[in-house]
Amino acid sequence: MVRTDGNRPFLRGRIRDRLFAAAVCCALLAVPAQAAEMQRIGAFEIDRTEVTVGAFREFVEATGIVTAAERSGGGEVYEAGWVRKPGWTWRAPYGHPAEDDEPAVHVTYDEAAAYCAWRGKRLPRDEEWVEAAYTEQRQNPPEPFRAGVTYPYPTGESPEGANCLSDCRFSPVLDNSAVLARGSGHAPAGRSIEGVNGLFDMGANVWEWTDGDLAGDRITRGGSWWYGARQMHKDHVASKPPSTAVVYIGFRCAR
């Protein structure tokens, strides 16, 4: 990494129950030093940034959870099909240790939900995520946003400023292109342009798990660094099996 800143079944039964049991039993031990700041959106709140490696590490250290990607020897990336990458986990998304401000990826839906429960939160429902990403709820938002307006992108009328593949005019803060067949990888959480409702990275950077179901899969929103602006658009819906643990899916929490 160069820092320039300068179809798998649903995780059921005992494994899933253990994740949530660990989250509940350890909730009182949570020290939210790296928990994300939240933004109120009507009747709920949502994290302003994606959950980071540093925040996820606190969860792992408190609960002892070992993620599915770690148990499998590494998460996956799409090349000419899905390829498992040894050592690619939330700790080392591209095979080398991550900085604490990078988004936590290689995390399954259930692991993301367990993290949020440990923080006293939950994954956002799909409709909540969409409302937060595209419809400005602040009474007096800064320019160029307008209260009550629904925008096509989480960045507003244009996708510019998001960390997408090629058509967002974003200069990568991290460059992992040497180990990728496509793109440069994610940016640290909160380093792209501030978008609708004062949220960061709702468009591109990494896909985000939502608590939404689509034919048995779980809905992901927002697009990622691997895709262009089309996947960021408000009308685009994607989904993955909930056991998926890959390099470009992360998450944020709501309550």
Backbone bond lengths (Angstrom), bond angles and torsions (degrees), N, CA, C in turn:
res aa  C-N    CA-C-N  psi(-1)  N-CA   C-N-CA  omega(-1)  CA-C   N-CA-C  phi
1 M - - - 1.468 - - 1.513 110.04 -
2 V 1.309 115.76 137.54 1.454 121.54 172.08 1.512 107.85 -112.05
3 R 1.314 117.84 123.63 1.454 121.45 177.76 1.516 107.82 -96.88
4 T 1.335 116.34 113.35 1.450 121.25 -172.22 1.503 113.41 -100.51
5 D 1.286 115.15 0.26 1.458 118.89 -172.00 1.497 112.14 -53.23
6 G 0.488 131.11 -42.65 1.162 106.65 143.50 1.603 74.09 -50.68
7 N 38.419 142.83 -1.39 1.488 88.90 69.66 1.454 98.99 -116.95
8 R 1.302 110.62 106.68 1.461 124.51 -166.15 1.515 110.45 -96.15
9 P 1.323 117.66 144.79 1.455 119.51 -172.73 1.516 111.84 -75.03
10 F 1.334 114.95 160.88 1.454 122.59 177.17 1.520 109.98 -61.14
11 L 1.310 116.85 140.65 1.461 122.21 -179.95 1.512 108.11 -76.26
12 R 1.335 116.57 107.87 1.454 121.00 -173.09 1.518 111.17 -116.53
13 G 1.353 112.76 174.72 1.447 121.02 167.30 1.500 114.90 61.74
14 R 1.327 115.55 -132.44 1.456 120.71 -169.12 1.517 114.01 -62.56
15 I 1.325 117.20 -41.45 1.465 118.62 -177.12 1.513 110.45 -63.62
16 R 1.363 116.59 -48.11 1.453 119.24 179.58 1.520 110.82 -62.95
17 D 1.331 117.08 -42.95 1.469 120.52 -179.97 1.523 111.24 -60.64
18 R 1.310 117.38 -37.89 1.464 120.33 179.74 1.526 110.77 -66.41
19 L 1.313 116.74 -39.25 1.462 119.22 177.57 1.516 111.23 -58.64
20 F 1.335 116.61 -48.46 1.454 119.14 -177.62 1.527 111.75 -72.95
21 A 1.324 117.70 -33.96 1.464 119.79 176.15 1.516 110.72 -62.47
22 A 1.316 115.53 -42.40 1.468 119.33 178.23 1.509 111.03 -62.98
23 A 1.318 116.24 -40.96 1.463 119.61 -179.72 1.522 110.84 -64.03
24 V 1.332 117.11 -42.57 1.456 120.36 -177.50 1.523 111.42 -71.02
25 C 1.338 116.91 -45.44 1.460 119.01 -174.77 1.524 111.81 -68.56
26 C 1.344 116.39 -25.03 1.460 119.64 -177.82 1.518 113.41 -101.67
27 A 1.315 118.20 3.88 1.464 120.16 -175.02 1.521 112.02 -59.20
28 L 1.319 116.93 -37.27 1.463 119.69 -178.14 1.519 111.96 -70.28
29 L 1.330 116.29 -15.08 1.461 119.68 -179.86 1.517 112.16 -91.65
30 A 1.320 116.92 -5.20 1.463 120.23 -175.49 1.512 110.77 -63.91
31 V 1.296 115.69 131.34 1.455 122.20 173.85 1.523 106.37 -112.80
32 P 1.337 118.60 100.87 1.460 120.45 -169.01 1.520 113.90 -78.26
33 A 1.324 117.02 45.26 1.462 120.10 -177.16 1.518 111.77 -61.44
34 Q 1.335 116.47 -34.51 1.454 119.40 -177.11 1.521 112.08 -115.63
35 A 1.336 117.38 15.95 1.457 120.08 176.50 1.524 109.43 -67.36
36 A 1.320 116.30 143.37 1.460 121.14 -174.78 1.524 111.62 -71.21
37 E 1.324 114.80 145.62 1.463 120.67 169.61 1.521 108.47 -64.08
38 M 1.343 117.16 146.70 1.456 120.44 -175.96 1.527 111.26 -113.47
39 Q 1.337 114.89 155.47 1.459 122.90 177.59 1.519 108.65 -120.85
40 R 1.337 116.93 129.73 1.458 119.50 177.35 1.511 109.77 -76.46
41 I 1.345 114.40 134.05 1.466 122.89 176.44 1.528 106.47 -129.18
42 G 1.317 118.11 91.28 1.464 119.97 -177.61 1.506 111.71 63.39
43 A 1.339 116.54 -118.54 1.461 121.61 -174.87 1.518 113.66 -87.71
44 F 1.315 119.22 0.22 1.464 120.65 -178.68 1.525 109.96 -136.38
45 E 1.322 115.21 169.60 1.453 122.46 174.00 1.520 108.88 -120.58
46 I 1.330 115.73 153.39 1.456 120.54 178.87 1.523 109.10 -140.00
47 D 1.331 115.92 146.80 1.465 120.40 178.26 1.524 110.28 -58.91
48 R 1.319 116.43 139.22 1.464 119.75 177.99 1.528 111.94 -74.55
49 T 1.309 116.63 -24.13 1.467 120.65 179.43 1.519 110.18 -128.64
50 E 1.316 115.28 165.66 1.456 120.75 173.28 1.521 109.94 -68.16
51 V 1.320 116.35 151.26 1.463 121.17 177.61 1.528 108.53 -62.02
52 T 1.309 115.79 132.46 1.462 120.79 -174.75 1.525 112.42 -96.43
53 V 1.317 114.14 166.68 1.465 121.08 175.47 1.525 110.69 -58.31
54 G 1.326 117.00 -43.13 1.463 119.72 180.00 1.505 112.78 -62.64
55 A 1.332 117.27 -41.42 1.467 121.09 178.83 1.522 110.27 -68.44
56 F 1.316 117.64 -40.68 1.463 120.70 -179.87 1.524 110.55 -67.42
57 R 1.334 117.34 -33.24 1.460 120.35 177.48 1.533 111.29 -61.47
58 E 1.331 116.96 -39.67 1.470 120.00 177.21 1.525 110.72 -58.15
59 F 1.309 116.68 -42.15 1.467 122.59 178.43 1.518 110.89 -63.01
60 V 1.321 116.62 -47.06 1.463 120.89 -179.22 1.527 110.66 -63.12
61 E 1.316 117.35 -43.74 1.456 120.10 -178.82 1.520 112.14 -67.08
62 A 1.335 117.36 -32.21 1.463 120.46 -179.79 1.522 112.95 -78.38
63 T 1.333 117.40 -31.66 1.461 120.95 -173.27 1.517 114.08 -106.41
64 G 1.324 117.70 -20.87 1.454 120.66 -177.00 1.519 114.35 77.43
65 I 1.318 117.71 11.21 1.459 121.10 -178.33 1.527 110.72 -66.29
66 V 1.311 115.02 137.76 1.464 122.36 171.58 1.523 106.35 -111.55
67 T 1.308 117.43 123.43 1.456 120.25 -173.64 1.528 112.04 -73.01
68 A 1.327 114.77 162.00 1.463 120.40 179.33 1.524 111.13 -60.35
69 A 1.335 117.43 -39.28 1.461 119.98 178.67 1.524 111.12 -62.50
70 E 1.328 116.91 -39.15 1.468 120.14 177.79 1.523 110.63 -66.27
71 R 1.325 117.17 -43.00 1.459 120.53 -179.96 1.524 111.92 -65.14
72 S 1.334 116.55 -29.10 1.467 121.65 -178.25 1.520 112.76 -88.78
73 G 1.327 116.72 -3.24 1.456 120.42 -179.48 1.511 114.24 92.17
74 G 1.329 116.65 -4.06 1.460 120.55 177.95 1.510 111.61 154.65
75 G 1.330 116.09 158.57 1.446 121.67 176.33 1.522 110.84 -84.70
76 E 1.338 115.25 -167.17 1.454 119.73 -173.29 1.526 112.05 -124.18
77 V 1.330 114.55 160.58 1.454 123.21 172.80 1.524 106.62 -140.54
78 Y 1.328 116.09 151.40 1.459 119.57 178.84 1.519 109.48 -91.05
79 E 1.324 114.99 123.12 1.465 121.17 174.63 1.528 106.41 -121.80
80 A 1.329 119.07 -102.02 1.464 121.18 169.24 1.522 107.29 -99.26
81 G 1.335 115.75 58.72 1.456 123.80 -167.53 1.516 108.65 112.19
82 W 1.325 116.12 172.41 1.458 120.15 -179.71 1.525 110.46 -73.83
83 V 1.307 116.03 130.56 1.465 122.43 -177.76 1.524 108.59 -125.75
84 R 1.349 115.88 128.46 1.460 119.87 175.25 1.521 109.86 -79.60
85 K 1.322 115.40 133.99 1.453 121.09 -177.34 1.528 109.96 -112.09
86 P 1.311 118.75 110.12 1.461 121.02 -179.26 1.527 111.66 -55.67
87 G 1.321 115.47 129.56 1.458 121.20 176.70 1.517 115.22 83.29
88 W 1.332 118.36 -4.97 1.468 120.52 177.97 1.526 108.42 -83.24
89 T 1.314 116.87 105.76 1.459 123.04 -179.07 1.528 108.59 -138.71
90 W 1.311 116.45 -176.33 1.474 119.58 177.82 1.525 110.80 -59.07
91 R 1.333 116.93 -30.43 1.472 120.32 179.65 1.527 111.77 -72.87
92 A 1.314 116.31 -30.70 1.463 122.84 -174.29 1.525 107.95 -143.03
93 P 1.330 118.07 76.22 1.471 120.88 -171.72 1.517 114.48 -55.68
94 Y 1.334 117.03 -31.04 1.463 121.54 -178.73 1.527 111.52 -118.99
95 G 1.325 116.01 22.19 1.454 120.35 176.13 1.507 115.31 94.79
96 H 1.323 118.15 -2.35 1.463 122.07 175.12 1.529 107.73 -132.87
97 P 1.327 118.35 155.14 1.466 120.72 -172.87 1.529 112.83 -56.10
98 A 1.328 114.93 137.00 1.465 121.30 -179.69 1.525 110.72 -88.54
99 E 1.317 115.22 156.80 1.456 121.32 169.61 1.531 108.73 -78.29
100 D 1.315 116.76 155.97 1.454 120.57 -176.52 1.524 114.11 -63.93
101 D 1.334 118.03 -22.91 1.457 119.55 -177.02 1.526 113.78 -90.83
102 E 1.325 117.91 2.63 1.459 120.09 176.04 1.527 110.65 -77.89
103 P 1.346 118.60 151.69 1.466 119.86 178.34 1.521 111.59 -68.01
104 A 1.311 116.47 142.18 1.461 122.01 177.37 1.525 109.02 -77.39
105 V 1.334 115.96 119.16 1.466 122.53 -179.80 1.532 108.70 -126.95
106 H 1.321 117.08 -174.85 1.472 121.70 -172.15 1.534 109.38 57.80
107 V 1.328 116.05 39.28 1.461 123.37 -177.35 1.529 108.31 -122.81
108 T 1.319 118.30 127.07 1.464 121.46 179.76 1.529 110.91 -73.69
109 Y 1.322 114.54 169.02 1.473 119.57 177.12 1.529 110.89 -57.10
110 D 1.333 117.44 -47.60 1.466 120.33 -177.33 1.520 112.37 -66.00
111 E 1.311 117.42 -36.11 1.465 120.46 176.92 1.528 111.00 -66.91
112 A 1.322 116.26 -38.92 1.463 119.99 176.38 1.527 110.69 -64.37
113 A 1.328 116.47 -44.17 1.464 120.25 179.25 1.523 111.35 -63.44
114 A 1.341 117.12 -37.84 1.458 120.80 178.99 1.521 111.27 -66.52
115 Y 1.337 116.44 -40.82 1.460 119.46 175.97 1.527 110.33 -58.58
116 C 1.319 117.04 -49.01 1.467 119.71 -178.39 1.527 110.89 -60.35
117 A 1.328 117.31 -41.40 1.467 120.25 178.23 1.520 111.04 -61.61
118 W 1.313 117.17 -39.08 1.470 121.69 178.52 1.520 111.09 -62.79
119 R 1.314 117.11 -32.54 1.462 121.50 177.20 1.524 112.57 -82.24
120 G 1.335 117.91 0.66 1.456 120.62 -175.26 1.516 112.05 77.15
121 K 1.323 115.77 25.90 1.459 121.80 -178.29 1.534 108.62 -127.64
122 R 1.326 116.25 -160.83 1.460 122.94 178.77 1.523 107.55 -157.32
123 L 1.325 115.76 166.73 1.456 118.74 171.46 1.532 109.12 -70.07
124 P 1.317 118.30 144.09 1.464 119.42 177.83 1.521 111.32 -67.49
125 R 1.338 116.08 139.42 1.452 119.00 170.12 1.530 108.66 -62.97
126 D 1.312 116.10 152.07 1.462 118.66 -174.59 1.525 111.81 -57.25
127 E 1.316 117.09 -42.02 1.464 119.44 -179.34 1.526 111.76 -67.26
128 E 1.325 117.15 -31.18 1.464 120.02 175.23 1.521 110.77 -67.28
129 W 1.310 115.80 -44.07 1.461 119.67 -179.89 1.524 110.01 -59.26
130 V 1.328 116.79 -44.90 1.465 121.34 -178.98 1.519 110.84 -63.79
131 E 1.323 117.13 -43.67 1.468 120.47 178.76 1.524 110.82 -60.46
132 A 1.328 115.83 -45.57 1.464 120.00 -178.42 1.524 111.92 -66.29
133 A 1.314 117.12 -36.14 1.462 121.35 -174.10 1.520 113.45 -76.55
134 Y 1.333 117.76 -32.03 1.463 119.09 -167.63 1.532 116.00 -120.95
135 T 1.334 118.69 -21.73 1.466 120.22 -176.37 1.521 109.89 -111.23
136 E 1.316 117.03 117.17 1.461 122.52 -177.00 1.528 110.22 -69.81
137 Q 1.329 115.97 120.32 1.464 122.28 -176.31 1.517 113.44 -105.84
138 R 1.308 118.43 -13.29 1.467 119.42 -178.98 1.526 110.15 -71.54
139 Q 1.326 116.38 141.27 1.463 120.00 -177.41 1.516 112.11 -68.27
140 N 1.321 115.81 -38.23 1.462 120.50 -178.57 1.526 110.13 -129.91
141 P 1.320 117.43 69.05 1.466 119.56 -177.65 1.524 110.91 -72.18
142 P 1.320 116.81 155.33 1.473 119.77 176.29 1.522 110.86 -70.96
143 E 1.312 115.72 161.04 1.469 120.60 174.19 1.530 109.50 -59.38
144 P 1.319 118.43 142.22 1.463 128.51 9.71 1.514 113.83 -99.10
145 F 1.333 117.74 15.67 1.456 120.96 -172.63 1.531 111.50 -82.91
146 R 1.345 115.90 154.02 1.454 123.79 179.20 1.521 109.01 -129.88
147 A 1.316 116.74 133.88 1.467 121.70 -179.27 1.526 110.44 -58.04
148 G 1.335 115.50 134.83 1.452 121.56 175.81 1.508 115.79 83.53
149 V 1.325 117.95 -4.92 1.462 121.52 -178.21 1.536 109.88 -85.50
150 T 1.331 115.82 135.59 1.457 121.07 172.88 1.524 108.50 -98.55
151 Y 1.319 115.56 123.75 1.467 121.74 -174.84 1.528 110.67 -101.08
152 P 1.335 117.25 156.93 1.469 119.49 179.07 1.523 113.66 -73.00
153 Y 1.322 116.26 -24.81 1.466 120.97 -178.24 1.526 109.53 -129.06
154 P 1.317 117.73 155.67 1.466 119.74 175.33 1.518 113.57 -63.43
155 T 1.306 116.89 -16.93 1.464 122.13 176.36 1.525 112.22 -92.13
156 G 1.328 117.72 -2.65 1.460 121.65 178.42 1.518 112.24 117.78
157 E 1.314 116.62 -138.55 1.461 121.30 -178.68 1.527 112.03 -72.52
158 S 1.307 117.08 -22.51 1.459 122.94 -176.61 1.525 109.98 -127.13
159 P 1.342 118.08 151.33 1.464 120.24 175.72 1.519 113.50 -79.93
160 E 1.310 117.87 -2.51 1.461 120.20 -174.94 1.523 111.95 -60.44
161 G 1.321 114.55 137.78 1.456 121.09 179.23 1.507 114.32 100.23
162 A 1.348 116.94 -9.03 1.465 120.89 176.06 1.522 109.48 -91.76
163 N 1.322 116.46 158.41 1.460 121.30 -179.03 1.525 109.94 -90.30
164 C 1.349 115.32 71.34 1.458 119.52 175.85 1.525 109.59 -103.85
165 L 1.331 116.68 -177.32 1.460 119.98 -167.82 1.527 113.54 -65.04
166 S 1.342 116.99 -53.49 1.462 115.88 -170.00 1.524 115.12 -146.21
167 D 1.324 119.39 -14.67 1.459 119.44 -171.82 1.527 113.49 -120.36
168 C 1.320 116.73 30.34 1.467 120.64 -179.43 1.529 113.49 -118.29
169 R 1.327 117.30 -0.58 1.464 122.10 177.78 1.529 112.34 53.03
170 F 1.317 114.73 49.36 1.463 121.28 178.08 1.517 108.31 -114.77
171 S 1.307 116.89 130.61 1.461 121.52 177.66 1.523 109.46 -89.62
172 P 1.328 118.34 116.52 1.459 120.16 -175.67 1.526 113.24 -56.15
173 V 1.311 115.37 137.37 1.460 121.52 174.98 1.526 109.51 -87.31
174 L 1.322 115.97 -31.97 1.463 122.36 175.11 1.517 107.91 -117.88
175 D 1.310 116.82 146.40 1.456 120.14 177.80 1.521 109.33 -128.33
176 N 1.324 115.71 104.54 1.458 121.94 177.14 1.528 111.52 -109.92
177 S 1.335 116.22 21.85 1.460 120.34 -175.93 1.524 113.05 -61.53
178 A 1.324 117.73 -23.92 1.464 120.51 -178.60 1.524 112.57 -64.04
179 V 1.338 117.57 -24.51 1.459 120.53 -178.81 1.521 111.91 -112.22
180 L 1.333 117.13 10.25 1.456 122.02 -178.15 1.520 110.35 -119.93
181 A 1.324 115.51 147.08 1.460 120.24 175.29 1.520 111.82 -83.90
182 R 1.332 116.21 -10.18 1.464 121.17 -175.23 1.519 108.63 -157.21
183 G 1.312 117.76 132.94 1.452 122.32 174.85 1.516 113.96 76.17
184 S 1.339 114.36 -179.28 1.469 121.96 -178.52 1.518 113.20 -110.42
185 G 1.341 117.73 -7.16 1.457 120.42 -179.21 1.518 112.56 95.37
186 H 1.325 114.64 -175.80 1.464 119.96 -175.29 1.527 111.99 -77.01
187 A 1.319 113.76 165.27 1.465 122.67 171.43 1.519 108.61 -105.02
188 P 1.331 118.87 160.91 1.466 119.44 173.07 1.524 110.63 -55.63
189 A 1.310 116.67 147.23 1.464 121.23 -179.24 1.529 110.14 -59.74
190 G 1.315 115.52 133.65 1.455 120.47 175.73 1.508 115.50 81.56
191 R 1.314 118.77 12.94 1.462 120.27 -177.37 1.529 113.44 -100.57
192 S 1.324 116.83 -8.68 1.462 119.38 175.59 1.525 109.05 -87.70
193 I 1.328 116.96 -176.13 1.455 121.03 -176.39 1.542 111.33 -64.43
194 E 1.326 116.94 142.77 1.467 121.46 175.47 1.521 108.96 -71.74
195 G 1.326 116.20 130.10 1.452 120.32 -172.47 1.513 114.38 -109.34
196 V 1.318 115.11 -156.82 1.459 123.29 178.90 1.526 109.66 -52.11
197 N 1.317 116.72 135.80 1.468 124.24 179.89 1.527 114.09 61.91
198 G 1.328 116.24 19.93 1.458 119.44 178.06 1.509 113.69 72.18
199 L 1.337 117.87 20.71 1.458 122.46 -178.07 1.527 110.32 -96.61
200 F 1.327 115.23 152.84 1.451 121.91 -179.29 1.525 110.73 -113.42
201 D 1.318 115.85 140.48 1.468 123.16 169.78 1.529 113.85 64.34
202 M 1.333 117.35 22.98 1.466 118.03 171.89 1.521 109.97 -69.10
203 G 1.319 116.58 -22.56 1.452 121.89 172.55 1.512 109.47 -111.47
204 A 1.324 115.97 127.78 1.462 123.42 178.20 1.535 111.75 65.99
205 N 1.301 116.82 -156.44 1.466 125.34 -169.43 1.523 109.85 64.42
206 V 1.344 119.80 -85.66 1.465 120.23 171.50 1.527 109.28 -134.58
207 W 1.335 115.84 146.01 1.460 120.18 170.36 1.527 108.57 -56.01
208 E 1.324 117.26 155.23 1.463 120.88 179.48 1.530 110.90 -127.91
209 W 1.336 114.84 130.91 1.465 120.41 174.53 1.531 109.96 -63.26
210 T 1.331 116.44 139.02 1.458 121.35 168.98 1.523 108.82 -125.48
211 D 1.320 115.60 162.46 1.459 121.09 176.91 1.525 108.36 -85.33
212 G 1.313 114.76 66.02 1.458 121.79 178.92 1.510 109.50 -135.89
213 D 1.328 116.94 142.39 1.461 122.55 -175.59 1.523 109.90 -109.67
214 L 1.321 116.38 137.89 1.453 122.21 175.71 1.524 107.63 -139.08
215 A 1.332 114.71 99.27 1.472 121.45 179.63 1.528 112.40 54.68
216 G 1.331 115.88 39.49 1.457 120.93 177.85 1.509 115.13 89.98
217 D 1.327 117.00 -14.32 1.455 120.63 174.04 1.534 109.53 -91.44
218 R 1.313 116.49 171.97 1.458 121.38 177.83 1.522 110.25 -106.26
219 I 1.326 114.90 136.80 1.453 120.61 -175.95 1.521 110.62 -73.57
220 T 1.315 114.88 135.06 1.465 121.58 170.92 1.523 107.51 -115.52
221 R 1.313 115.61 148.66 1.462 120.68 -174.62 1.529 111.84 -131.38
222 G 1.318 114.21 155.35 1.452 120.92 164.99 1.509 118.07 98.96
223 G 1.338 117.98 -15.43 1.456 118.70 -175.98 1.526 112.26 77.93
224 S 1.314 116.06 -171.86 1.465 119.61 -178.06 1.525 110.05 -159.96
225 W 1.317 115.01 -179.85 1.462 121.77 177.76 1.522 112.64 -62.41
226 W 1.330 117.37 -18.55 1.462 122.15 -176.84 1.525 111.55 -81.28
227 Y 1.347 116.50 -15.00 1.460 123.07 -174.43 1.526 111.06 -120.90
228 G 1.354 114.94 163.29 1.448 121.15 172.94 1.517 112.10 -84.09
229 A 1.328 115.50 -164.81 1.461 121.05 -172.17 1.523 113.64 -69.37
230 R 1.321 119.20 -23.71 1.467 120.46 -175.40 1.518 112.23 -57.33
231 Q 1.323 117.22 -37.90 1.473 120.67 -179.27 1.524 112.27 -72.29
232 M 1.333 117.91 -14.67 1.464 121.72 177.09 1.530 112.42 -81.30
233 H 1.328 117.70 -18.57 1.465 122.28 -171.10 1.520 111.84 -64.49
234 K 1.319 115.81 148.84 1.467 121.16 -175.49 1.529 113.31 -61.28
235 D 1.325 117.87 -23.81 1.461 120.76 -178.74 1.525 113.43 -89.47
236 H 1.317 117.82 -1.73 1.464 120.56 -176.96 1.533 110.13 -91.30
237 V 1.324 115.39 128.39 1.467 121.65 178.34 1.524 108.18 -125.76
238 A 1.307 116.94 132.54 1.465 122.08 175.99 1.525 108.72 -127.86
239 S 1.318 116.68 165.76 1.463 120.37 177.70 1.518 109.38 -153.13
240 K 1.324 114.62 159.80 1.460 121.94 177.98 1.525 108.58 -144.51
241 P 1.343 117.98 154.04 1.458 119.28 169.65 1.523 109.61 -55.60
242 P 1.324 118.46 138.89 1.470 120.15 -174.47 1.514 114.48 -63.77
243 S 1.322 117.98 -15.92 1.469 120.68 177.71 1.519 112.54 -85.20
244 T 1.326 117.69 1.79 1.457 121.69 -179.07 1.525 111.29 -65.19
245 A 1.321 116.38 132.64 1.471 122.16 175.01 1.518 107.21 -134.49
246 V 1.335 116.29 99.29 1.456 120.80 -172.87 1.520 110.74 -132.75
247 V 1.323 114.93 170.46 1.457 121.86 -170.47 1.521 113.11 -71.50
248 Y 1.325 118.72 -19.62 1.466 117.68 -176.21 1.528 114.65 -118.24
249 I 1.319 118.86 22.36 1.474 121.17 172.34 1.526 109.25 -118.73
250 G 1.325 115.81 124.08 1.453 123.94 174.29 1.516 109.56 -126.65
251 F 1.335 117.22 -148.19 1.464 119.10 -177.56 1.522 110.08 -172.55
252 R 1.327 115.11 168.47 1.463 123.20 167.26 1.525 106.80 -140.56
253 C 1.320 116.92 168.44 1.460 121.93 -175.16 1.527 111.61 -112.08
254 A 1.327 114.56 162.92 1.468 122.46 175.57 1.531 107.91 -136.06
255 R 1.345 114.31 173.06 1.478 118.96 171.59 1.530 108.58 -161.83
